Amino acid sequence: MLTVNKTLGVLCRLPKWQIHGFLRSFTFRPGKQFLHKLVLGIETSCDDTAAAVVDETGSILGEAIHSQTEVHLKTGGIIPSVAQQLHRENIEQIVKKTLCASGVTPNELSAVATTVKPGLALSLGVGLEYSLQLVNQYKKPFIPIHHMEAHALTIRITNKVDFPFLVLLVSGGHCLLAIVQGISDFLLLGKSLDMAPGDLLDKVARRLSLIKHPAYSTMSGGKAIEHLAKQGNRLHFDFQHPLHYCRNCNFSFSGLQTAVDKIITQKEKEEGVEKGHILSCAADIAAAVQHTVASHIAKRTHRAILFCQQRGFLTPSNAILVVSGGVASNLYIRRTLEIVTRATNCVLLCPPVKLCTDNGIMIAWNGVERLRAGLGILYNTEGLRYEPKCPLGVDISKQVGEASIKVPSLKI
């Protein structure tokens, strides 16, 4: 208190211009408490170039994103070399825009966090190369980020969620269930054996030629399927549920894709519609596919919850299921999972839709979490490489299979 009074006394005797200069030397911001930890997050794991500055309370000081969706819709899917070029063209302006919006200079940053695994190799390389130039120029610590870890921890920006909790990560590139015991402490219960649900939905949307429908031409495949399905009747088509007799928490979607493609081909012949034109039953197919995906995800998640409750990972006071990743923005799938959590006395938490898809905010926040815990902070980045394929945590899926838990039927 004595120091504060002395400082105020000195300030009162200074000219106004010197007082203003003194105050500008601090990073006070209107409505925000001054905080020491400020992290710049950079995300280029797939097809979006994103960045954000986040402080240790989870306040988002600035963010920017460049989406490649429109380009990849025209090319019929993500072409890695095209994604790489777009990242190269946009990363510098996205980072500058983010820093400008945040009012933070590179010198004020506590660290730079960047996705280095897993993802498209060419895309990851752009983000890592730019980030290393940045940290070397400004002498900042670097925090390499696991993309799926970032998705799992995103919920802690908006909700007070303590460890442990169960997480379901569903996106265009991944599908897995894991127990989150700590910031970098995961137990993997199950994963997709082939393709991810988001990839399946995108492929079905392309096979149905939804890009030629004006209402869906600018939407991602998954979003187009969700919107079209609202007009359809899921009972008009009955697709077999994947891995129906396997009592584990693994996922599979490739068989469903084959079945859907077969149905579409059959209907094209029946209706005399050439490939590339929209079927009259497209909405019914979309509804049936979405329901089958949702039911498959729900059943495996149900088993994961029961396993966690049996083994004491989820207690009645802390029974939380977090659902994150791009497919978590699908409201039909969310509602299906709500049925499961109600039946198992769990709480379902999802990040805001904006934070479900790939973004720089989740990368910056993961950096904040690691910075506070003192985990994985690099002051020497020599020899650092990106990893296109990388598992998450310790795999205990064999234990889940050995438990052979029968899941009660739920009306979905």
HELIX and SHEET records of a PDB file:
HELIX    1   1 LEU A    2  ARG A   13  1                                  12    
HELIX    2   2 LYS A   16  ARG A   24  1                                   9    
HELIX    3   3 THR A   69  THR A   75  1                                   7    
HELIX    4   4 PRO A   80  SER A  102  1                                  23    
HELIX    5   5 PRO A  106  GLU A  108  5                                   3    
HELIX    6   6 ALA A  121  TYR A  138  1                                  18    
HELIX    7   7 HIS A  147  LEU A  153  1                                   7    
HELIX    8   8 ILE A  155  THR A  158  1                                   4    
HELIX    9   9 PRO A  197  ARG A  207  1                                  11    
HELIX   10  10 LEU A  210  LYS A  212  5                                   3    
HELIX   11  11 GLY A  221  ALA A  229  1                                   9    
HELIX   12  12 ARG A  234  HIS A  236  5                                   3    
HELIX   13  13 SER A  254  GLU A  271  1                                  18    
HELIX   14  14 ALA A  282  ARG A  311  1                                  30    
HELIX   15  15 PRO A  316  ASN A  318  5                                   3    
HELIX   16  16 GLY A  326  SER A  329  5                                   4    
HELIX   17  17 LEU A  331  ALA A  343  1                                  13    
HELIX   18  18 VAL A  353  CYS A  356  1                                   4    
HELIX   19  19 GLY A  360  ALA A  373  1                                  14    
HELIX   20  20 SER A  397  ALA A  403  1                                   7    
SHEET    1   A 5 ILE A  60  SER A  67  0                                        
SHEET    2   A 5 ASP A  48  ASP A  55 -1                                        
SHEET    3   A 5 LEU A  38  GLU A  43 -1                                        
SHEET    4   A 5 ALA A 111  LYS A 117  1                                        
SHEET    5   A 5 PHE A 142  HIS A 146  1                                        
SHEET    1   B 6 VAL A 347  LEU A 349  0                                        
SHEET    2   B 6 ILE A 320  SER A 324  1                                        
SHEET    3   B 6 PHE A 165  VAL A 170  1                                        
SHEET    4   B 6 CYS A 175  GLY A 182 -1                                        
SHEET    5   B 6 ASP A 185  LYS A 191 -1                                        
SHEET    6   B 6 VAL A 394  ASP A 395  1                                        
END                                                                             
